[in-house]
Amino acid sequence: MYDSGFDGDADLMAKKCLHIIFIILILLANGLLIFKNVRKCDFMHKPKTLTILSLAMGDVLLALFPMVVTTGLLFGDLTTLSCSSISSYSVYMPYMITFVYGLGLMVLGLEIVQHHKISSLSKNSKIICSLIASSSPWILGLIIFLPLGFANIDMDTCEWNQTIAQLKALIVLGILLPACVAVITSIIVKCIDQAKYQQLVNTNPQVMVDLNTHNAAYDNAPCSLQLESNPTAPFNTYPQPSGFTTPTYPAELQCPNDQQQSQQFYDPQSAQPYALPTKQHYIHSGDQHGNSVIVPTPMATMETAVEVAIDSTQRRNRLLVISIIYFILVTPLAIFHLGYSLNPDPIRMGLLASVTIDHMVYWLNVIRSVITPLIMHGYSNN
């Protein structure tokens, strides 16, 4: 029996408006995240950055394909949509993108644990590692959901003959499993190196470490020329010693390449020494005769192990927050369908109640594509 309080016209209008609004919000949130990370000239060398870009582009595809198709169907503009297109967007949303995002968070957690090993790789090896890390969730998702999602669908008549067991498998593998894996991985990553950090800080709190890969300001900062000339000793006013040539100053100095003499520092995650390539900038100062010279100095930001521990802990904390929010927003959809829609003996409820819950869990899943990218902005800074 239909509830007298249910207004079908108002429900249709709300769906149209919400789909348009969330298409715009998803494109804005993820577009900004993509723009922010692509601006980093070394994004191909970092599994973290390339994985974040991969997840953001997945959400952009969600807005441009399934949600646009759904909006077109609501407005009645896609009456000739092919069966393969309908099947594709039905599998991509919510199963495929949710699965990829959960595994992507797991990859980000593994990147934190293996960060010191990845940093020691060559440039080409870093690119290969980044490509493998960012693409593996998508490859695994295609392997699982193409055969599972398209099974028992007649493409000629577009008749869906999927079994209850098949639909439950889609929900468990596409939503519940990756959500649980993401949270568990984030918790393990947060706890795994705490003892090492504490031991290192207690035994030698002044050990110097490289913050290049942790400090976003350093990551994005170009090489610069810092002038520290002596105001009481103008340039070239003092006599020069025999054989001394006044250095010339280019308008813009370039960073030297990475193939320079390395120094040894300690990574607090492994408590092991590793080689740090010395990047340089130049300070304009005076020599003992008062002549201005260019002196190379290490550009790497050096801090204590305590500060590095705090920075790394912030990454772990933010990843855990993202994983928990992801879990909270996507699992209600799975629980509702497993417990009600696909339950042979569901709890009896009226049409208004069932439609309200169905819409609520659907939009929670869509909101995930807006909230997690916004939080990911801060994660990509660390």
C-alpha positions as CSV (number, residue, x, y, z in Angstrom):
1,M,0.0,0.0,0.0
2,Y,1.4,3.4,-1.0
3,D,1.8,6.1,1.6
4,S,-0.4,9.1,1.1
5,G,2.5,11.3,2.2
6,F,4.7,10.4,-0.7
7,D,4.9,13.0,-3.5
8,G,6.4,11.5,-6.6
9,D,6.7,14.8,-8.5
10,A,8.5,16.5,-5.6
11,D,10.8,13.4,-5.3
12,L,11.7,13.6,-9.1
13,M,12.4,17.3,-8.9
14,A,14.6,16.9,-5.8
15,K,16.6,14.2,-7.6
16,K,17.2,16.4,-10.7
17,C,18.4,19.3,-8.6
18,L,20.6,17.2,-6.3
19,H,22.3,15.4,-9.2
20,I,23.1,18.7,-10.9
21,I,24.4,20.2,-7.7
22,F,26.6,17.3,-6.8
23,I,28.0,17.0,-10.4
24,I,29.3,20.5,-10.0
25,L,30.6,20.0,-6.4
26,I,32.4,16.8,-7.3
27,L,34.1,18.4,-10.4
28,L,35.2,21.4,-8.3
29,A,36.5,19.4,-5.3
30,N,38.4,16.9,-7.4
31,G,39.4,19.4,-10.1
32,L,41.2,21.6,-7.5
33,L,42.9,18.5,-6.1
34,I,44.1,17.4,-9.5
35,F,45.3,21.0,-10.4
36,K,47.1,21.2,-7.0
37,N,49.1,18.0,-7.5
38,V,49.8,18.3,-11.2
39,R,51.6,21.6,-10.5
40,K,54.3,19.6,-8.6
41,C,56.9,19.0,-11.2
42,D,57.9,15.6,-9.6
43,F,54.4,14.2,-9.2
44,M,55.3,11.2,-11.4
45,H,58.1,10.2,-9.0
46,K,55.8,9.9,-6.0
47,P,53.4,7.0,-5.5
48,K,51.4,9.1,-3.0
49,T,50.8,12.0,-5.4
50,L,50.1,9.8,-8.4
51,T,47.6,7.7,-6.4
52,I,45.8,10.8,-5.2
53,L,45.5,11.9,-8.8
54,S,44.2,8.5,-9.8
55,L,41.5,8.6,-7.1
56,A,40.5,12.2,-8.0
57,M,40.2,11.3,-11.7
58,G,38.0,8.4,-10.7
59,D,35.6,10.7,-8.9
60,V,35.7,13.1,-11.9
61,L,34.7,10.1,-14.1
62,L,31.9,9.3,-11.6
63,A,30.5,12.8,-12.1
64,L,30.9,12.9,-15.8
65,F,29.6,9.4,-16.6
66,P,27.2,7.7,-14.1
67,M,25.8,10.9,-12.6
68,V,25.4,12.6,-16.0
69,V,23.7,9.5,-17.4
70,T,21.4,9.3,-14.3
71,T,20.5,13.0,-14.7
72,G,19.8,12.5,-18.4
73,L,17.5,9.6,-17.6
74,L,15.7,11.7,-15.0
75,F,15.1,14.5,-17.5
76,G,14.0,12.0,-20.1
77,D,16.8,13.0,-22.6
78,L,18.5,9.6,-22.9
79,T,15.8,7.4,-24.2
80,T,18.1,5.7,-26.7
81,L,20.9,4.8,-24.2
82,S,22.5,1.4,-25.1
83,C,22.3,-1.5,-22.7
84,S,26.1,-1.7,-22.4
85,S,26.1,2.0,-21.2
86,I,23.4,1.4,-18.6
87,S,25.2,-1.7,-17.4
88,S,28.6,0.1,-17.2
89,Y,27.4,3.0,-15.2
90,S,25.4,0.7,-12.9
91,V,28.5,-1.3,-12.1
92,Y,30.9,1.7,-11.9
93,M,28.6,3.4,-9.4
94,P,28.7,2.4,-6.6
95,Y,30.8,-0.7,-6.8
96,M,33.8,0.0,-9.0
97,I,34.6,3.5,-7.7
98,T,34.1,2.6,-4.1
99,F,36.3,-0.5,-4.5
100,V,39.1,1.5,-6.2
101,Y,38.9,4.3,-3.5
102,G,39.2,1.8,-0.7
103,L,42.2,0.1,-2.2
104,G,43.7,3.5,-3.1
105,L,43.6,4.4,0.6
106,M,45.3,1.1,1.4
107,V,48.1,2.0,-1.2
108,L,48.6,5.3,0.5
109,G,49.0,3.6,3.8
110,L,51.6,1.2,2.4
111,E,53.4,4.1,0.9
112,I,53.9,5.7,4.3
113,V,55.4,2.4,5.7
114,Q,57.7,2.0,2.7
115,H,58.5,5.7,2.2
116,H,62.2,5.5,3.1
117,K,62.7,2.6,0.6
118,I,60.9,4.4,-2.2
119,S,62.9,7.6,-1.5
120,S,66.2,5.7,-2.1
121,L,65.1,4.5,-5.6
122,S,66.3,6.0,-8.9
123,K,64.1,8.4,-10.8
124,N,63.0,5.7,-13.3
125,S,62.3,3.2,-10.6
126,K,60.2,5.8,-8.7
127,I,58.1,6.4,-11.9
128,I,57.5,2.7,-12.3
129,C,56.7,2.3,-8.6
130,S,54.2,5.2,-8.8
131,L,52.5,3.8,-11.9
132,I,52.1,0.4,-10.4
133,A,50.8,1.8,-7.1
134,S,48.3,4.1,-8.7
135,S,47.0,1.7,-11.3
136,S,46.8,-1.5,-9.3
137,P,43.4,-0.7,-7.7
138,W,41.9,0.0,-11.1
139,I,43.4,-3.2,-12.7
140,L,42.1,-5.3,-9.8
141,G,38.7,-3.6,-10.0
142,L,38.4,-4.4,-13.7
143,I,39.4,-8.0,-13.2
144,I,36.7,-8.4,-10.5
145,F,33.8,-6.3,-11.6
146,L,33.7,-6.8,-15.4
147,P,32.9,-10.5,-15.3
148,L,30.8,-10.2,-12.1
149,G,28.9,-7.1,-13.0
150,F,28.0,-8.1,-16.6
151,A,27.2,-11.7,-15.9
152,N,23.6,-12.8,-16.6
153,I,22.8,-9.7,-18.6
154,D,21.3,-10.1,-22.1
155,M,22.8,-7.3,-24.1
156,D,20.3,-7.7,-26.9
157,T,17.2,-7.3,-24.8
158,C,18.9,-5.6,-21.9
159,E,17.2,-8.1,-19.6
160,W,18.9,-8.4,-16.2
161,N,18.8,-11.9,-14.8
162,Q,21.3,-11.4,-12.0
163,T,20.9,-13.7,-9.0
164,I,20.6,-12.5,-5.4
165,A,24.0,-14.2,-4.6
166,Q,25.6,-12.2,-7.5
167,L,24.2,-8.9,-6.3
168,K,25.3,-9.7,-2.7
169,A,28.8,-10.5,-4.0
170,L,28.9,-7.1,-5.8
171,I,28.0,-5.3,-2.6
172,V,30.4,-7.2,-0.4
173,L,33.4,-7.0,-2.7
174,G,32.7,-3.5,-4.0
175,I,31.7,-1.8,-0.8
176,L,32.1,-3.6,2.5
177,L,35.5,-5.3,1.9
178,P,37.4,-2.2,0.6
179,A,35.9,0.0,3.4
180,C,37.0,-2.4,6.1
181,V,40.4,-2.9,4.5
182,A,41.0,0.9,4.3
183,V,40.2,1.4,8.0
184,I,42.2,-1.6,9.2
185,T,45.2,-0.6,7.0
186,S,45.1,3.0,8.4
187,I,45.0,1.8,12.0
188,I,47.9,-0.6,11.4
189,V,50.0,2.1,9.6
190,K,49.3,4.6,12.5
191,C,50.5,2.1,15.1
192,I,53.3,0.2,13.3
193,D,56.2,2.6,13.7
194,Q,55.3,4.4,16.9
195,A,57.7,2.4,19.0
196,K,60.6,3.1,16.5
197,Y,59.8,6.9,16.7
198,Q,59.8,6.9,20.4
199,Q,63.0,4.9,20.7
200,L,64.8,7.2,18.3
201,V,63.6,10.4,19.9
202,N,64.5,9.2,23.4
203,T,68.0,8.0,22.5
204,N,69.0,10.9,20.3
205,P,66.5,13.8,20.0
206,Q,68.9,15.9,18.0
207,V,69.6,13.4,15.2
208,M,69.3,15.4,12.0
209,V,67.0,14.1,9.2
210,D,66.0,15.2,5.8
211,L,62.5,16.7,5.5
212,N,62.5,17.1,1.7
213,T,59.8,14.5,1.2
214,H,57.7,15.6,4.2
215,N,57.8,19.4,3.8
216,A,55.3,20.6,1.2
217,A,56.9,24.1,1.3
218,Y,60.2,22.6,0.2
219,D,58.5,20.3,-2.4
220,N,56.9,23.3,-4.1
221,A,59.6,25.9,-3.6
222,P,61.8,26.7,-6.6
223,C,65.6,27.4,-6.2
224,S,66.1,31.0,-5.3
225,L,68.9,33.5,-5.0
226,Q,69.1,34.9,-1.5
227,L,71.1,38.2,-1.2
228,E,72.9,38.9,2.0
229,S,75.3,41.6,1.0
230,N,76.9,43.8,3.6
231,P,75.4,47.2,3.5
232,T,78.6,48.8,4.7
233,A,80.7,47.0,2.0
234,P,79.2,47.8,-1.4
235,F,79.9,45.4,-4.1
236,N,83.2,45.8,-5.9
237,T,84.4,48.8,-3.9
238,Y,87.3,47.0,-2.2
239,P,90.5,46.1,-4.0
240,Q,90.6,42.6,-5.3
241,P,93.5,40.3,-4.7
242,S,95.7,39.2,-7.6
243,G,94.1,36.6,-9.8
244,F,90.6,37.1,-8.3
245,T,87.8,37.3,-10.8
246,T,84.6,39.0,-9.9
247,P,81.8,36.4,-10.2
248,T,78.9,37.1,-12.6
249,Y,75.4,36.7,-11.3
250,P,72.7,35.2,-13.6
251,A,69.3,36.7,-13.3
252,E,67.9,33.2,-12.3
253,L,69.9,30.3,-10.8
254,Q,68.9,26.8,-11.6
255,C,69.0,23.9,-9.1
256,P,71.9,21.6,-9.6
257,N,71.0,18.1,-10.7
258,D,70.6,15.4,-8.1
259,Q,73.8,13.6,-9.1
260,Q,75.9,15.3,-6.4
261,Q,77.8,14.2,-3.5
262,S,75.5,12.7,-0.9
263,Q,75.5,12.9,2.9
264,Q,74.2,10.4,5.4
265,F,71.2,11.1,7.5
266,Y,68.8,9.0,9.6
267,D,65.2,8.1,8.6
268,P,63.1,7.9,11.8
269,Q,60.8,5.4,10.2
270,S,63.6,2.8,9.8
271,A,66.3,4.2,12.2
272,Q,68.7,3.4,9.4
273,P,71.2,5.7,7.6
274,Y,70.5,6.6,4.0
275,A,72.0,8.8,1.3
276,L,70.7,12.3,0.9
277,P,71.3,14.1,-2.4
278,T,72.5,17.6,-1.7
279,K,70.5,20.2,-3.5
280,Q,72.0,23.7,-3.3
281,H,71.1,27.3,-3.5
282,Y,73.4,30.3,-3.3
283,I,74.0,33.0,-0.7
284,H,75.5,36.3,-1.8
285,S,77.9,37.4,0.9
286,G,81.4,38.9,1.3
287,D,84.8,37.3,1.7
288,Q,87.6,38.3,4.1
289,H,88.7,41.1,1.8
290,G,85.2,42.5,1.5
291,N,84.5,41.2,-2.0
292,S,81.1,39.7,-2.7
293,V,81.1,36.0,-3.5
294,I,78.6,33.3,-4.1
295,V,78.7,30.6,-1.5
296,P,76.8,27.3,-2.1
297,T,74.9,26.0,0.9
298,P,72.6,22.9,1.4
299,M,69.0,23.8,0.5
300,A,67.5,20.8,2.2
301,T,65.4,21.7,5.2
302,M,67.0,20.1,8.3
303,E,65.1,19.6,11.5
304,T,65.1,17.3,14.5
305,A,63.7,13.8,14.6
306,V,61.0,15.0,16.8
307,E,59.6,17.4,14.1
308,V,59.8,14.7,11.5
309,A,57.9,12.3,13.8
310,I,55.2,15.0,14.2
311,D,54.9,15.5,10.5
312,S,54.7,11.8,9.7
313,T,52.2,11.3,12.5
314,Q,50.0,14.0,10.9
315,R,50.0,12.0,7.6
316,R,48.9,8.9,9.5
317,N,46.2,10.7,11.4
318,R,44.8,12.4,8.3
319,L,44.8,9.0,6.4
320,L,42.9,7.5,9.3
321,V,40.4,10.3,9.3
322,I,39.8,9.9,5.5
323,S,39.4,6.1,5.9
324,I,36.9,6.4,8.7
325,I,34.8,9.0,6.9
326,Y,34.9,6.9,3.7
327,F,33.8,3.9,5.8
328,I,30.9,5.8,7.4
329,L,29.6,7.2,4.1
330,V,29.7,4.1,1.9
331,T,28.8,1.2,4.3
332,P,25.1,2.3,5.0
333,L,24.3,1.7,1.3
334,A,25.7,-1.9,1.6
335,I,23.9,-2.5,4.9
336,F,20.6,-1.3,3.6
337,H,20.6,-3.4,0.5
338,L,21.9,-6.5,2.2
339,G,19.5,-6.1,5.1
340,Y,16.4,-4.9,3.2
341,S,16.4,-4.8,-0.6
342,L,18.0,-8.3,-1.0
343,N,16.6,-9.8,2.1
344,P,13.9,-12.4,1.4
345,D,12.2,-11.6,4.7
346,P,12.8,-7.8,5.1
347,I,11.5,-5.6,7.9
348,R,8.2,-4.3,6.8
349,M,8.1,-0.5,6.3
350,G,6.0,1.9,4.2
351,L,6.9,3.3,0.9
352,L,7.8,6.7,2.3
353,A,10.2,5.2,4.8
354,S,11.9,2.9,2.4
355,V,12.3,5.6,-0.3
356,T,13.7,8.0,2.3
357,I,16.3,5.5,3.6
358,D,17.2,4.5,0.0
359,H,17.8,8.1,-1.0
360,M,19.7,8.9,2.2
361,V,22.2,6.0,1.8
362,Y,22.5,6.8,-1.9
363,W,23.4,10.4,-1.3
364,L,25.8,9.6,1.5
365,N,27.7,7.5,-1.0
366,V,27.8,10.4,-3.5
367,I,28.8,12.9,-0.8
368,R,31.9,10.8,-0.2
369,S,33.2,12.0,-3.6
370,V,33.1,15.6,-2.3
371,I,34.3,15.3,1.3
372,T,37.2,12.9,1.0
373,P,38.9,14.9,-1.8
374,L,38.6,18.1,0.3
375,I,40.3,16.3,3.2
376,M,42.8,14.9,0.7
377,H,44.0,18.5,0.0
378,G,45.6,18.5,3.4
379,Y,47.0,15.0,3.1
380,S,48.8,15.9,-0.2
381,N,50.6,18.7,1.6
382,N,52.3,16.4,4.1
